[in-house]
């Protein structure tokens, strides 16, 4: 059985691997991830578990609301100190490889969902 934290970690690491494969190096391993990044992963896992039919667009919109509510805003570069992120845009404006991250995250969470302990 997995805990939600373990599923968040696995989904985060899959996302990090995808980011690295497309040359995006701003996402670090789970061990190195700051608390806000881990919290974002937990929130995404919970959202997907509670809304398994949610489309990747809804996952992006939920993530974007979380970022904006946490004081982040759009910026050309991801900068945790300045709280800027280039993906704080509507789903339609994301490049295909960024849209793929939402598809992958959902697939990982749903694949592991039957193994989450209660």
N, CA, C and O atoms as a GROMACS GRO file, in nm:
protein
  472
    1UNK      N    1   0.083  -0.119   0.000
    1UNK     CA    2   0.000   0.000   0.000
    1UNK      C    3   0.088   0.126   0.000
    1UNK      O    4   0.197   0.129   0.057
    2UNK      N    5   0.037   0.228  -0.064
    2UNK     CA    6   0.105   0.357  -0.070
    2UNK      C    7   0.028   0.460   0.012
    2UNK      O    8  -0.094   0.451   0.027
    3UNK      N    9   0.100   0.557   0.064
    3UNK     CA   10   0.036   0.673   0.126
    3UNK      C   11   0.020   0.780   0.018
    3UNK      O   12   0.080   0.771  -0.090
    4UNK      N   13  -0.060   0.880   0.046
    4UNK     CA   14  -0.074   0.990  -0.049
    4UNK      C   15   0.061   1.060  -0.067
    4UNK      O   16   0.094   1.105  -0.177
    5UNK      N   17   0.138   1.068   0.039
    5UNK     CA   18   0.271   1.130   0.028
    5UNK      C   19   0.359   1.051  -0.070
    5UNK      O   20   0.431   1.111  -0.150
    6UNK      N   21   0.353   0.920  -0.063
    6UNK     CA   22   0.434   0.838  -0.154
    6UNK      C   23   0.388   0.855  -0.298
    6UNK      O   24   0.470   0.862  -0.390
    7UNK      N   25   0.257   0.862  -0.319
    7UNK     CA   26   0.205   0.883  -0.454
    7UNK      C   27   0.247   1.021  -0.505
    7UNK      O   28   0.285   1.036  -0.621
    8UNK      N   29   0.240   1.121  -0.418
    8UNK     CA   30   0.284   1.256  -0.457
    8UNK      C   31   0.431   1.255  -0.495
    8UNK      O   32   0.472   1.319  -0.592
    9UNK      N   33   0.510   1.181  -0.419
    9UNK     CA   34   0.653   1.172  -0.449
    9UNK      C   35   0.676   1.105  -0.585
    9UNK      O   36   0.756   1.154  -0.666
   10UNK      N   37   0.608   0.995  -0.610
   10UNK     CA   38   0.625   0.923  -0.737
   10UNK      C   39   0.582   1.012  -0.854
   10UNK      O   40   0.652   1.021  -0.955
   11UNK      N   41   0.466   1.077  -0.840
   11UNK     CA   42   0.418   1.164  -0.948
   11UNK      C   43   0.514   1.282  -0.969
   11UNK      O   44   0.540   1.323  -1.082
   12UNK      N   45   0.565   1.336  -0.858
   12UNK     CA   46   0.662   1.446  -0.869
   12UNK      C   47   0.788   1.401  -0.943
   12UNK      O   48   0.838   1.472  -1.031
   13UNK      N   49   0.838   1.283  -0.909
   13UNK     CA   50   0.960   1.233  -0.974
   13UNK      C   51   0.936   1.206  -1.123
   13UNK      O   52   1.024   1.230  -1.206
   14UNK      N   53   0.818   1.155  -1.157
   14UNK     CA   54   0.785   1.134  -1.299
   14UNK      C   55   0.780   1.268  -1.371
   14UNK      O   56   0.830   1.281  -1.483
   15UNK      N   57   0.720   1.368  -1.306
   15UNK     CA   58   0.715   1.502  -1.364
   15UNK      C   59   0.855   1.560  -1.380
   15UNK      O   60   0.885   1.623  -1.481
   16UNK      N   61   0.940   1.540  -1.279
   16UNK     CA   62   1.078   1.589  -1.286
   16UNK      C   63   1.152   1.524  -1.403
   16UNK      O   64   1.226   1.590  -1.475
   17UNK      N   65   1.131   1.393  -1.421
   17UNK     CA   66   1.197   1.322  -1.532
   17UNK      C   67   1.151   1.379  -1.666
   17UNK      O   68   1.232   1.400  -1.756
   18UNK      N   69   1.021   1.404  -1.679
   18UNK     CA   70   0.970   1.463  -1.803
   18UNK      C   71   1.030   1.601  -1.824
   18UNK      O   72   1.074   1.635  -1.934
   19UNK      N   73   1.032   1.682  -1.719
   19UNK     CA   74   1.090   1.817  -1.730
   19UNK      C   75   1.235   1.809  -1.776
   19UNK      O   76   1.276   1.882  -1.866
   20UNK      N   77   1.312   1.721  -1.714
   20UNK     CA   78   1.453   1.706  -1.752
   20UNK      C   79   1.467   1.663  -1.897
   20UNK      O   80   1.559   1.706  -1.966
   21UNK      N   81   1.376   1.577  -1.944
   21UNK     CA   82   1.386   1.527  -2.082
   21UNK      C   83   1.360   1.635  -2.185
   21UNK      O   84   1.402   1.623  -2.300
   22UNK      N   85   1.289   1.742  -2.144
   22UNK     CA   86   1.261   1.850  -2.239
   22UNK      C   87   1.349   1.973  -2.212
   22UNK      O   88   1.325   2.082  -2.265
   23UNK      N   89   1.451   1.952  -2.130
   23UNK     CA   90   1.547   2.060  -2.105
   23UNK      C   91   1.506   2.160  -2.000
   23UNK      O   92   1.568   2.266  -1.987
   24UNK      N   93   1.402   2.128  -1.925
   24UNK     CA   94   1.356   2.217  -1.818
   24UNK      C   95   1.416   2.167  -1.687
   24UNK      O   96   1.378   2.061  -1.638
   25UNK      N   97   1.507   2.243  -1.632
   25UNK     CA   98   1.580   2.194  -1.514
   25UNK      C   99   1.541   2.265  -1.385
   25UNK      O  100   1.615   2.259  -1.287
   26UNK      N  101   1.426   2.332  -1.383
   26UNK     CA  102   1.387   2.406  -1.262
   26UNK      C  103   1.314   2.320  -1.160
   26UNK      O  104   1.290   2.365  -1.048
   27UNK      N  105   1.279   2.198  -1.196
   27UNK     CA  106   1.213   2.107  -1.102
   27UNK      C  107   1.318   2.012  -1.046
   27UNK      O  108   1.389   1.946  -1.122
   28UNK      N  109   1.327   2.006  -0.915
   28UNK     CA  110   1.429   1.924  -0.849
   28UNK      C  111   1.367   1.797  -0.793
   28UNK      O  112   1.245   1.782  -0.790
   29UNK      N  113   1.453   1.706  -0.749
   29UNK     CA  114   1.406   1.581  -0.692
   29UNK      C  115   1.322   1.608  -0.567
   29UNK      O  116   1.328   1.716  -0.509
   30UNK      N  117   1.244   1.509  -0.527
   30UNK     CA  118   1.158   1.521  -0.410
   30UNK      C  119   1.239   1.560  -0.285
   30UNK      O  120   1.196   1.645  -0.207
   31UNK      N  121   1.355   1.498  -0.268
   31UNK     CA  122   1.437   1.526  -0.151
   31UNK      C  123   1.483   1.672  -0.147
   31UNK      O  124   1.496   1.730  -0.040
   32UNK      N  125   1.505   1.730  -0.263
   32UNK     CA  126   1.553   1.868  -0.272
   32UNK      C  127   1.439   1.968  -0.285
   32UNK      O  128   1.462   2.089  -0.275
   33UNK      N  129   1.318   1.920  -0.306
   33UNK     CA  130   1.204   2.009  -0.331
   33UNK      C  131   1.168   2.090  -0.206
   33UNK      O  132   1.161   2.035  -0.096
   34UNK      N  133   1.146   2.219  -0.224
   34UNK     CA  134   1.102   2.300  -0.110
   34UNK      C  135   0.959   2.262  -0.069
   34UNK      O  136   0.888   2.196  -0.145
   35UNK      N  137   0.920   2.302   0.049
   35UNK     CA  138   0.789   2.264   0.102
   35UNK      C  139   0.675   2.308   0.011
   35UNK      O  140   0.578   2.233  -0.005
   36UNK      N  141   0.683   2.427  -0.050
   36UNK     CA  142   0.574   2.473  -0.136
   36UNK      C  143   0.556   2.380  -0.257
   36UNK      O  144   0.444   2.362  -0.305
   37UNK      N  145   0.667   2.323  -0.305
   37UNK     CA  146   0.658   2.235  -0.420
   37UNK      C  147   0.597   2.101  -0.380
   37UNK      O  148   0.518   2.043  -0.455
   38UNK      N  149   0.633   2.052  -0.262
   38UNK     CA  150   0.573   1.928  -0.211
   38UNK      C  151   0.423   1.949  -0.184
   38UNK      O  152   0.342   1.862  -0.215
   39UNK      N  153   0.389   2.063  -0.128
   39UNK     CA  154   0.249   2.094  -0.102
   39UNK      C  155   0.169   2.097  -0.231
   39UNK      O  156   0.056   2.049  -0.236
   40UNK      N  157   0.227   2.152  -0.334
   40UNK     CA  158   0.162   2.155  -0.465
   40UNK      C  159   0.139   2.012  -0.516
   40UNK      O  160   0.034   1.983  -0.573
   41UNK      N  161   0.237   1.924  -0.495
   41UNK     CA  162   0.222   1.784  -0.537
   41UNK      C  163   0.111   1.715  -0.458
   41UNK      O  164   0.028   1.644  -0.516
   42UNK      N  165   0.108   1.735  -0.325
   42UNK     CA  166   0.001   1.676  -0.243
   42UNK      C  167  -0.136   1.724  -0.293
   42UNK      O  168  -0.228   1.644  -0.310
   43UNK      N  169  -0.148   1.855  -0.317
   43UNK     CA  170  -0.275   1.911  -0.361
   43UNK      C  171  -0.318   1.853  -0.496
   43UNK      O  172  -0.436   1.826  -0.517
   44UNK      N  173  -0.224   1.835  -0.585
   44UNK     CA  174  -0.257   1.778  -0.716
   44UNK      C  175  -0.303   1.634  -0.702
   44UNK      O  176  -0.400   1.594  -0.767
   45UNK      N  177  -0.236   1.556  -0.619
   45UNK     CA  178  -0.276   1.417  -0.599
   45UNK      C  179  -0.416   1.411  -0.539
   45UNK      O  180  -0.501   1.335  -0.586
   46UNK      N  181  -0.441   1.490  -0.437
   46UNK     CA  182  -0.574   1.490  -0.374
   46UNK      C  183  -0.681   1.530  -0.475
   46UNK      O  184  -0.787   1.468  -0.480
   47UNK      N  185  -0.653   1.632  -0.554
   47UNK     CA  186  -0.750   1.677  -0.653
   47UNK      C  187  -0.783   1.564  -0.752
   47UNK      O  188  -0.899   1.539  -0.782
   48UNK      N  189  -0.680   1.498  -0.802
   48UNK     CA  190  -0.702   1.391  -0.900
   48UNK      C  191  -0.778   1.275  -0.837
   48UNK      O  192  -0.868   1.218  -0.899
   49UNK      N  193  -0.744   1.240  -0.714
   49UNK     CA  194  -0.815   1.130  -0.646
   49UNK      C  195  -0.962   1.164  -0.622
   49UNK      O  196  -1.049   1.078  -0.633
   50UNK      N  197  -0.989   1.289  -0.591
   50UNK     CA  198  -1.126   1.332  -0.566
   50UNK      C  199  -1.202   1.358  -0.696
   50UNK      O  200  -1.325   1.361  -0.697
   51UNK      N  201  -1.130   1.377  -0.805
   51UNK     CA  202  -1.191   1.410  -0.935
   51UNK      C  203  -1.126   1.327  -1.046
   51UNK      O  204  -1.062   1.383  -1.135
   52UNK      N  205  -1.140   1.194  -1.041
   52UNK     CA  206  -1.070   1.110  -1.138
   52UNK      C  207  -1.110   1.134  -1.284
   52UNK      O  208  -1.037   1.098  -1.376
   53UNK      N  209  -1.226   1.195  -1.305
   53UNK     CA  210  -1.270   1.225  -1.442
   53UNK      C  211  -1.221   1.362  -1.490
   53UNK      O  212  -1.244   1.398  -1.606
   54UNK      N  213  -1.154   1.436  -1.404
   54UNK     CA  214  -1.107   1.570  -1.440
   54UNK      C  215  -1.011   1.562  -1.558
   54UNK      O  216  -0.924   1.474  -1.565
   55UNK      N  217  -1.028   1.652  -1.649
   55UNK     CA  218  -0.941   1.660  -1.766
   55UNK      C  219  -0.812   1.735  -1.729
   55UNK      O  220  -0.812   1.812  -1.633
   56UNK      N  221  -0.706   1.713  -1.803
   56UNK     CA  222  -0.581   1.785  -1.775
   56UNK      C  223  -0.599   1.937  -1.767
   56UNK      O  224  -0.528   2.003  -1.692
   57UNK      N  225  -0.692   1.991  -1.842
   57UNK     CA  226  -0.721   2.134  -1.837
   57UNK      C  227  -0.761   2.174  -1.694
   57UNK      O  228  -0.716   2.277  -1.644
   58UNK      N  229  -0.845   2.094  -1.630
   58UNK     CA  230  -0.889   2.123  -1.493
   58UNK      C  231  -0.773   2.111  -1.395
   58UNK      O  232  -0.766   2.186  -1.298
   59UNK      N  233  -0.684   2.017  -1.419
   59UNK     CA  234  -0.567   2.000  -1.332
   59UNK      C  235  -0.479   2.125  -1.342
   59UNK      O  236  -0.431   2.176  -1.240
   60UNK      N  237  -0.457   2.175  -1.463
   60UNK     CA  238  -0.378   2.298  -1.483
   60UNK      C  239  -0.446   2.416  -1.417
   60UNK      O  240  -0.381   2.496  -1.350
   61UNK      N  241  -0.578   2.428  -1.436
   61UNK     CA  242  -0.650   2.542  -1.378
   61UNK      C  243  -0.643   2.539  -1.225
   61UNK      O  244  -0.628   2.644  -1.162
   62UNK      N  245  -0.654   2.421  -1.164
   62UNK     CA  246  -0.646   2.409  -1.019
   62UNK      C  247  -0.506   2.447  -0.972
   62UNK      O  248  -0.491   2.519  -0.873
   63UNK      N  249  -0.403   2.399  -1.044
   63UNK     CA  250  -0.265   2.432  -1.010
   63UNK      C  251  -0.242   2.583  -1.022
   63UNK      O  252  -0.179   2.643  -0.935
   64UNK      N  253  -0.294   2.643  -1.129
   64UNK     CA  254  -0.276   2.786  -1.151
   64UNK      C  255  -0.345   2.865  -1.040
   64UNK      O  256  -0.289   2.964  -0.992
   65UNK      N  257  -0.466   2.826  -0.999
   65UNK     CA  258  -0.535   2.894  -0.889
   65UNK      C  259  -0.453   2.885  -0.761
   65UNK      O  260  -0.441   2.982  -0.687
   66UNK      N  261  -0.397   2.765  -0.734
   66UNK     CA  262  -0.314   2.746  -0.615
   66UNK      C  263  -0.195   2.841  -0.619
   66UNK      O  264  -0.163   2.905  -0.518
   67UNK      N  265  -0.131   2.850  -0.733
   67UNK     CA  266  -0.015   2.940  -0.746
   67UNK      C  267  -0.056   3.085  -0.723
   67UNK      O  268   0.007   3.157  -0.645
   68UNK      N  269  -0.162   3.129  -0.791
   68UNK     CA  270  -0.206   3.268  -0.779
   68UNK      C  271  -0.248   3.298  -0.635
   68UNK      O  272  -0.216   3.406  -0.583
   69UNK      N  273  -0.318   3.207  -0.571
   69UNK     CA  274  -0.360   3.226  -0.431
   69UNK      C  275  -0.240   3.230  -0.337
   69UNK      O  276  -0.249   3.286  -0.227
   70UNK      N  277  -0.129   3.170  -0.378
   70UNK     CA  278  -0.007   3.168  -0.296
   70UNK      C  279   0.086   3.285  -0.328
   70UNK      O  280   0.199   3.290  -0.280
   71UNK      N  281   0.038   3.380  -0.409
   71UNK     CA  282   0.117   3.499  -0.438
   71UNK      C  283   0.204   3.491  -0.562
   71UNK      O  284   0.282   3.583  -0.588
   72UNK      N  285   0.193   3.383  -0.638
   72UNK     CA  286   0.270   3.371  -0.761
   72UNK      C  287   0.200   3.449  -0.871
   72UNK      O  288   0.081   3.480  -0.862
   73UNK      N  289   0.276   3.478  -0.977
   73UNK     CA  290   0.221   3.546  -1.094
   73UNK      C  291   0.298   3.498  -1.218
   73UNK      O  292   0.401   3.432  -1.207
   74UNK      N  293   0.245   3.533  -1.333
   74UNK     CA  294   0.313   3.497  -1.457
   74UNK      C  295   0.448   3.569  -1.464
   74UNK      O  296   0.460   3.685  -1.427
   75UNK      N  297   0.548   3.497  -1.513
   75UNK     CA  298   0.679   3.554  -1.542
   75UNK      C  299   0.747   3.465  -1.644
   75UNK      O  300   0.718   3.345  -1.651
   76UNK      N  301   0.836   3.520  -1.723
   76UNK     CA  302   0.901   3.443  -1.829
   76UNK      C  303   0.988   3.332  -1.774
   76UNK      O  304   1.014   3.234  -1.844
   77UNK      N  305   1.036   3.346  -1.649
   77UNK     CA  306   1.120   3.244  -1.588
   77UNK      C  307   1.056   3.197  -1.458
   77UNK      O  308   0.990   3.275  -1.388
   78UNK      N  309   1.076   3.069  -1.426
   78UNK     CA  310   1.033   3.018  -1.296
   78UNK      C  311   1.134   3.067  -1.192
   78UNK      O  312   1.253   3.038  -1.201
   79UNK      N  313   1.084   3.141  -1.095
   79UNK     CA  314   1.169   3.199  -0.992
   79UNK      C  315   1.092   3.194  -0.860
   79UNK      O  316   1.001   3.272  -0.838
   80UNK      N  317   1.130   3.100  -0.774
   80UNK     CA  318   1.059   3.082  -0.647
   80UNK      C  319   1.070   3.204  -0.558
   80UNK      O  320   0.975   3.238  -0.487
   81UNK      N  321   1.183   3.269  -0.561
   81UNK     CA  322   1.201   3.387  -0.476
   81UNK      C  323   1.111   3.502  -0.522
   81UNK      O  324   1.049   3.569  -0.440
   82UNK      N  325   1.104   3.524  -0.653
   82UNK     CA  326   1.019   3.629  -0.709
   82UNK      C  327   0.874   3.583  -0.726
   82UNK      O  328   0.785   3.663  -0.753
   83UNK      N  329   0.853   3.453  -0.708
   83UNK     CA  330   0.721   3.390  -0.724
   83UNK      C  331   0.664   3.415  -0.865
   83UNK      O  332   0.550   3.459  -0.880
   84UNK      N  333   0.745   3.387  -0.964
   84UNK     CA  334   0.701   3.396  -1.103
   84UNK      C  335   0.712   3.259  -1.168
   84UNK      O  336   0.798   3.179  -1.132
   85UNK      N  337   0.625   3.234  -1.264
   85UNK     CA  338   0.625   3.104  -1.332
   85UNK      C  339   0.571   3.123  -1.474
   85UNK      O  340   0.468   3.188  -1.492
   86UNK      N  341   0.638   3.068  -1.573
   86UNK     CA  342   0.594   3.086  -1.712
   86UNK      C  343   0.470   3.005  -1.750
   86UNK      O  344   0.414   3.026  -1.858
   87UNK      N  345   0.427   2.913  -1.665
   87UNK     CA  346   0.312   2.829  -1.700
   87UNK      C  347   0.184   2.874  -1.631
   87UNK      O  348   0.084   2.802  -1.631
   88UNK      N  349   0.186   2.992  -1.573
   88UNK     CA  350   0.063   3.050  -1.518
   88UNK      C  351  -0.011   3.118  -1.633
   88UNK      O  352  -0.016   3.241  -1.643
   89UNK      N  353  -0.066   3.034  -1.717
   89UNK     CA  354  -0.141   3.077  -1.836
   89UNK      C  355  -0.254   2.976  -1.857
   89UNK      O  356  -0.248   2.866  -1.804
   90UNK      N  357  -0.356   3.013  -1.934
   90UNK     CA  358  -0.460   2.916  -1.965
   90UNK      C  359  -0.402   2.792  -2.035
   90UNK      O  360  -0.302   2.801  -2.107
   91UNK      N  361  -0.464   2.679  -2.011
   91UNK     CA  362  -0.418   2.551  -2.065
   91UNK      C  363  -0.392   2.558  -2.216
   91UNK      O  364  -0.294   2.502  -2.265
   92UNK      N  365  -0.479   2.627  -2.287
   92UNK     CA  366  -0.467   2.636  -2.434
   92UNK      C  367  -0.337   2.703  -2.477
   92UNK      O  368  -0.288   2.679  -2.587
   93UNK      N  369  -0.281   2.786  -2.391
   93UNK     CA  370  -0.159   2.859  -2.425
   93UNK      C  371  -0.031   2.782  -2.391
   93UNK      O  372   0.079   2.825  -2.425
   94UNK      N  373  -0.046   2.669  -2.324
   94UNK     CA  374   0.073   2.590  -2.290
   94UNK      C  375   0.126   2.518  -2.413
   94UNK      O  376   0.048   2.476  -2.498
   95UNK      N  377   0.257   2.503  -2.424
   95UNK     CA  378   0.312   2.422  -2.533
   95UNK      C  379   0.278   2.275  -2.508
   95UNK      O  380   0.251   2.235  -2.395
   96UNK      N  381   0.278   2.194  -2.613
   96UNK     CA  382   0.240   2.052  -2.600
   96UNK      C  383   0.313   1.976  -2.490
   96UNK      O  384   0.253   1.895  -2.419
   97UNK      N  385   0.443   2.001  -2.474
   97UNK     CA  386   0.518   1.927  -2.372
   97UNK      C  387   0.473   1.964  -2.231
   97UNK      O  388   0.485   1.884  -2.139
   98UNK      N  389   0.423   2.085  -2.212
   98UNK     CA  390   0.371   2.125  -2.082
   98UNK      C  391   0.233   2.063  -2.057
   98UNK      O  392   0.201   2.025  -1.945
   99UNK      N  393   0.153   2.054  -2.161
   99UNK     CA  394   0.024   1.986  -2.149
   99UNK      C  395   0.045   1.839  -2.115
   99UNK      O  396  -0.032   1.780  -2.039
  100UNK      N  397   0.150   1.781  -2.171
  100UNK     CA  398   0.180   1.639  -2.145
  100UNK      C  399   0.206   1.614  -1.998
  100UNK      O  400   0.175   1.506  -1.947
  101UNK      N  401   0.261   1.712  -1.927
  101UNK     CA  402   0.289   1.696  -1.784
  101UNK      C  403   0.161   1.671  -1.707
  101UNK      O  404   0.159   1.589  -1.615
  102UNK      N  405   0.053   1.741  -1.741
  102UNK     CA  406  -0.075   1.720  -1.672
  102UNK      C  407  -0.132   1.582  -1.703
  102UNK      O  408  -0.189   1.517  -1.615
  103UNK      N  409  -0.116   1.537  -1.827
  103UNK     CA  410  -0.162   1.402  -1.865
  103UNK      C  411  -0.082   1.297  -1.788
  103UNK      O  412  -0.140   1.203  -1.734
  104UNK      N  413   0.048   1.313  -1.783
  104UNK     CA  414   0.134   1.217  -1.714
  104UNK      C  415   0.103   1.214  -1.564
  104UNK      O  416   0.090   1.106  -1.506
  105UNK      N  417   0.091   1.329  -1.503
  105UNK     CA  418   0.064   1.336  -1.359
  105UNK      C  419  -0.065   1.262  -1.326
  105UNK      O  420  -0.069   1.183  -1.231
  106UNK      N  421  -0.169   1.287  -1.404
  106UNK     CA  422  -0.297   1.221  -1.381
  106UNK      C  423  -0.283   1.070  -1.400
  106UNK      O  424  -0.336   0.993  -1.319
  107UNK      N  425  -0.215   1.028  -1.502
  107UNK     CA  426  -0.199   0.884  -1.529
  107UNK      C  427  -0.126   0.814  -1.415
  107UNK      O  428  -0.164   0.705  -1.374
  108UNK      N  429  -0.021   0.876  -1.364
  108UNK     CA  430   0.055   0.816  -1.254
  108UNK      C  431  -0.033   0.804  -1.129
  108UNK      O  432  -0.038   0.698  -1.066
  109UNK      N  433  -0.103   0.911  -1.095
  109UNK     CA  434  -0.187   0.909  -0.976
  109UNK      C  435  -0.296   0.804  -0.988
  109UNK      O  436  -0.319   0.726  -0.895
  110UNK      N  437  -0.364   0.800  -1.101
  110UNK     CA  438  -0.474   0.704  -1.117
  110UNK      C  439  -0.424   0.560  -1.123
  110UNK      O  440  -0.494   0.469  -1.080
  111UNK      N  441  -0.304   0.539  -1.177
  111UNK     CA  442  -0.248   0.404  -1.181
  111UNK      C  443  -0.217   0.354  -1.040
  111UNK      O  444  -0.229   0.235  -1.012
  112UNK      N  445  -0.177   0.445  -0.952
  112UNK     CA  446  -0.142   0.408  -0.814
  112UNK      C  447  -0.260   0.415  -0.718
  112UNK      O  448  -0.251   0.364  -0.606
  113UNK      N  449  -0.369   0.478  -0.759
  113UNK     CA  450  -0.485   0.498  -0.670
  113UNK      C  451  -0.535   0.369  -0.604
  113UNK      O  452  -0.567   0.372  -0.485
  114UNK      N  453  -0.543   0.257  -0.676
  114UNK     CA  454  -0.593   0.135  -0.609
  114UNK      C  455  -0.502   0.084  -0.499
  114UNK      O  456  -0.542   0.000  -0.419
  115UNK      N  457  -0.382   0.134  -0.493
  115UNK     CA  458  -0.283   0.086  -0.396
  115UNK      C  459  -0.262   0.182  -0.279
  115UNK      O  460  -0.171   0.164  -0.198
  116UNK      N  461  -0.347   0.286  -0.272
  116UNK     CA  462  -0.334   0.382  -0.163
  116UNK      C  463  -0.408   0.326  -0.042
  116UNK      O  464  -0.526   0.290  -0.051
  117UNK      N  465  -0.339   0.319   0.069
  117UNK     CA  466  -0.398   0.269   0.193
  117UNK      C  467  -0.492   0.370   0.254
  117UNK      O  468  -0.471   0.491   0.241
  118UNK      N  469  -0.593   0.324   0.319
  118UNK     CA  470  -0.690   0.415   0.384
  118UNK      C  471  -0.662   0.429   0.530
  118UNK      O  472  -0.733   0.502   0.600
   0.00000   0.00000   0.00000
